[in-house]
């Protein structure tokens, strides 16, 4: 069985402290097999990590932590379809769902 961390922020998020390559290198170093980059309201880090993942032998699940009036929620690919984005946040996030999923 592998190890995973499904809530990681990069410097693409206002509260992140590490670059995407640094996150991937650290994940590999500590033995993580799977990570999800879930920066706040931003998918650039997630997409960059997905593109670099094979270099670090780490599987990357694209994700995002979306800010809402009620707080935050993290979104990663659901088992079937990205209904959670469009249902909770309107049509403008359907395009985001197509990118993530």
C-alpha positions in Angstrom: 0.0 0.0 0.0 1.3 3.5 -0.9 1.3 6.7 1.1 -0.6 9.9 0.1 -1.1 13.5 1.1 -4.2 14.9 -0.5 -4.0 18.5 0.7 -0.8 20.3 -0.3 -0.4 24.0 -1.1 2.4 25.5 -3.2 3.6 29.1 -3.6 0.8 29.4 -6.2 -1.5 29.7 -3.1 -1.4 32.7 -0.8 -0.4 30.5 2.1 2.0 28.1 0.3 5.8 28.1 1.1 7.3 25.7 -1.5 7.6 25.7 -5.3 5.9 22.9 -7.2 9.3 21.2 -7.9 10.2 21.4 -4.2 6.9 19.9 -3.2 7.4 17.0 -5.7 11.0 16.5 -4.5 9.9 16.4 -0.9 7.1 14.0 -1.6 9.5 11.6 -3.3 12.1 12.0 -0.5 9.6 11.1 2.3 8.1 8.2 0.4 4.7 9.6 -0.8 3.3 7.8 -3.8 0.4 10.1 -4.4 -0.2 13.8 -3.7 -3.0 16.3 -4.5 -2.0 20.0 -5.0 -5.0 21.9 -3.6 -4.0 25.6 -3.7 -6.5 28.2 -2.8 -8.6 29.3 -5.8 -5.8 28.4 -8.2 -5.0 25.4 -10.4 -1.7 26.5 -11.9 0.4 24.6 -9.3 -1.8 21.6 -9.7 -1.4 21.5 -13.5 2.3 22.2 -13.3 2.7 19.3 -10.8 0.8 17.0 -13.0 3.1 17.8 -15.9 6.2 17.2 -13.8 5.0 14.2 -11.8 6.7 11.4 -13.9 10.1 13.1 -13.3 9.6 12.6 -9.6 7.8 9.2 -9.7 4.9 10.7 -7.8 1.3 10.5 -8.9 -0.4 13.9 -8.8 -4.2 14.3 -8.4 -5.2 17.7 -9.6 -7.3 19.7 -7.2 -8.2 23.1 -5.8 -9.4 24.5 -2.5 -12.2 26.8 -3.3 -13.1 29.8 -1.2 -16.8 30.3 -0.5 -18.8 32.6 1.8 -19.2 29.6 4.2 -15.4 28.8 4.2 -13.2 26.5 2.1 -13.7 23.1 0.4 -11.2 21.0 -1.4 -12.1 19.5 -4.8 -10.3 16.5 -6.3 -11.6 14.3 -9.1 -14.7 12.4 -8.0 -15.3 8.8 -9.0 -17.7 9.7 -11.7 -18.0 13.3 -12.9 -17.2 16.8 -11.7 -20.7 17.7 -10.6 -19.5 19.1 -7.3 -18.0 22.2 -9.0 -20.9 23.1 -11.2 -23.6 22.4 -8.6 -22.0 24.5 -5.9 -20.4 27.3 -7.9 -22.3 28.0 -11.1 -21.5 27.8 -14.7 -18.2 29.7 -14.5 -16.6 26.7 -12.8 -17.7 24.1 -15.3 -14.7 25.1 -17.4 -12.5 24.6 -14.4 -14.1 21.2 -14.0 -13.1 20.2 -17.5 -9.5 21.2 -16.8 -9.3 19.4 -13.5 -11.1 16.2 -14.5 
